[in-house]
Amino acid sequence: MYLSYVGIRVTNLFKSLEFYSKLLGLKEVARGDNTKLGGGIYVLLKDPKSKAKLELNWYPADSIFGTKYQPGEGLDHIAFRVDSVAETMRRLEDQGASRADLPKSLQEVSSEAYSGAFHVQYVRDPDGNWIELYDHTDPIGDTIPDAY
């Protein structure tokens, strides 16, 4: 398991992308559109020096995640890549972690960029923040990849 990235909610994807890339020097490494599945549009950025990653998440008004935005409450989620979402969820729930609801359409995502399907689930931290757990069919290697 490793900390993969931090995702924040944004209200204007274009302006946020411009800010983080042009002003702060982050580079785009991945992008996707989950609006047809009930999600939103995401852009993954990476700092060329530290290799830290930030995901910008924009949700349309009709998405279940498109809730009223309050400045300072833009943390969307913190993501950990794990070997197995199912095994990690069992272990965390056995230890008292609470599962966060996620539509079935977003629990298994198909992506050509990541060797097929991968699984996604969320738990809540003690303050209610969403912690994403995801896996890929490719095993976790010795080095952390540029994208997810």
C-alpha positions as CSV (number, residue, x, y, z in Angstrom):
1,M,0.0,0.0,0.0
2,Y,1.2,3.6,-0.6
3,L,-0.3,7.1,-0.5
4,S,-0.9,7.8,-4.2
5,Y,-2.4,11.3,-4.4
6,V,-4.8,13.9,-2.8
7,G,-7.9,14.9,-4.6
8,I,-9.6,18.3,-4.2
9,R,-13.0,19.6,-5.5
10,V,-12.9,22.5,-7.8
11,T,-15.7,24.7,-9.1
12,N,-14.0,25.7,-12.4
13,L,-11.8,23.1,-13.8
14,F,-10.2,25.3,-16.5
15,K,-9.3,28.0,-14.0
16,S,-7.9,25.5,-11.4
17,L,-5.9,23.7,-14.1
18,E,-4.4,26.9,-15.3
19,F,-3.6,28.0,-11.7
20,Y,-1.9,24.7,-10.7
21,S,-0.1,24.1,-14.0
22,K,0.9,27.6,-15.1
23,L,1.4,29.3,-11.8
24,L,2.6,26.4,-9.6
25,G,4.3,24.3,-12.3
26,L,2.4,21.0,-11.9
27,K,2.2,18.9,-15.0
28,E,-0.9,17.0,-16.2
29,V,-0.3,13.2,-16.3
30,A,-3.9,11.8,-16.6
31,R,-7.4,12.9,-17.2
32,G,-10.8,11.3,-17.3
33,D,-14.6,11.8,-17.5
34,N,-16.9,9.8,-15.3
35,T,-20.0,12.0,-15.7
36,K,-21.9,9.3,-17.5
37,L,-21.3,7.0,-14.5
38,G,-22.6,9.6,-12.0
39,G,-19.2,11.1,-11.2
40,G,-17.3,14.1,-12.6
41,I,-14.2,15.1,-14.6
42,Y,-10.8,14.6,-13.1
43,V,-7.3,15.8,-14.0
44,L,-4.2,14.3,-12.2
45,L,-1.3,16.7,-11.9
46,K,2.2,15.9,-10.8
47,D,5.0,18.0,-9.3
48,P,8.1,17.4,-11.5
49,K,10.4,17.9,-8.5
50,S,8.8,16.2,-5.6
51,K,6.7,13.7,-7.6
52,A,3.7,14.5,-5.4
53,K,0.3,14.2,-7.2
54,L,-2.8,16.3,-6.9
55,E,-6.1,15.4,-8.5
56,L,-8.6,18.2,-9.5
57,N,-12.2,17.0,-9.4
58,W,-15.1,18.9,-11.0
59,Y,-18.7,17.6,-10.6
60,P,-21.7,18.7,-12.6
61,A,-24.8,19.9,-10.7
62,D,-26.6,16.6,-11.4
63,S,-23.9,14.4,-9.9
64,I,-24.5,13.1,-6.4
65,F,-21.1,14.6,-5.6
66,G,-22.0,18.0,-7.0
67,T,-22.9,19.5,-3.6
68,K,-22.7,23.1,-2.5
69,Y,-19.1,24.2,-2.4
70,Q,-17.7,26.0,0.6
71,P,-14.2,27.5,0.4
72,G,-11.9,25.7,2.7
73,E,-13.9,22.5,2.4
74,G,-12.6,21.5,-1.0
75,L,-10.8,18.3,0.1
76,D,-12.4,15.6,-2.0
77,H,-10.4,12.5,-1.0
78,I,-7.0,11.0,-0.2
79,A,-6.2,7.9,-2.2
80,F,-4.2,4.8,-1.3
81,R,-3.3,2.2,-3.9
82,V,-3.6,-1.3,-2.4
83,D,-3.0,-4.8,-3.6
84,S,-6.6,-5.8,-3.2
85,V,-9.6,-3.5,-2.5
86,A,-11.7,-6.4,-1.2
87,E,-9.1,-7.6,1.3
88,T,-8.3,-4.1,2.5
89,M,-11.9,-3.2,2.9
90,R,-12.5,-6.4,5.0
91,R,-9.5,-5.6,7.2
92,L,-10.5,-2.0,7.7
93,E,-14.2,-2.7,8.4
94,D,-13.1,-5.5,10.9
95,Q,-11.1,-2.8,12.7
96,G,-14.1,-0.4,12.8
97,A,-13.7,1.7,9.7
98,S,-17.0,2.8,8.1
99,R,-17.6,2.4,4.4
100,A,-18.6,5.5,2.4
101,D,-21.4,4.9,0.0
102,L,-20.3,4.8,-3.7
103,P,-22.6,4.0,-6.6
104,K,-22.0,0.6,-8.1
105,S,-21.2,2.2,-11.5
106,L,-18.1,3.8,-9.9
107,Q,-16.9,0.7,-7.9
108,E,-15.3,-1.0,-10.9
109,V,-13.8,1.3,-13.6
110,S,-12.5,0.1,-16.9
111,S,-9.5,1.9,-18.3
112,E,-7.3,0.9,-21.3
113,A,-4.5,3.1,-19.7
114,Y,-4.3,0.8,-16.6
115,S,-4.5,-2.7,-18.1
116,G,-8.3,-3.1,-17.8
117,A,-10.6,-2.8,-14.9
118,F,-9.7,-1.6,-11.4
119,H,-11.7,-1.5,-8.2
120,V,-12.5,1.5,-6.0
121,Q,-14.0,1.8,-2.6
122,Y,-14.0,4.5,0.1
123,V,-13.9,4.5,3.9
124,R,-14.3,7.5,6.1
125,D,-11.6,8.8,8.5
126,P,-12.7,9.8,12.0
127,D,-13.7,13.2,10.8
128,G,-15.7,11.9,7.9
129,N,-13.1,12.6,5.1
130,W,-13.2,10.1,2.3
131,I,-10.2,7.8,1.9
132,E,-10.1,6.1,-1.5
133,L,-8.7,2.6,-1.8
134,Y,-8.1,1.3,-5.3
135,D,-6.3,-1.5,-7.0
136,H,-5.1,-2.5,-10.5
137,T,-4.7,-5.8,-12.2
138,D,-1.0,-5.0,-12.4
139,P,0.7,-5.6,-9.1
140,I,2.3,-2.8,-7.1
141,G,5.9,-2.5,-8.2
142,D,9.1,-1.2,-6.5
143,T,8.6,2.3,-7.9
144,I,5.6,4.6,-7.8
145,P,4.2,5.3,-11.3
146,D,3.8,8.8,-12.8
147,A,0.0,8.5,-13.0
148,Y,-2.2,6.4,-10.7
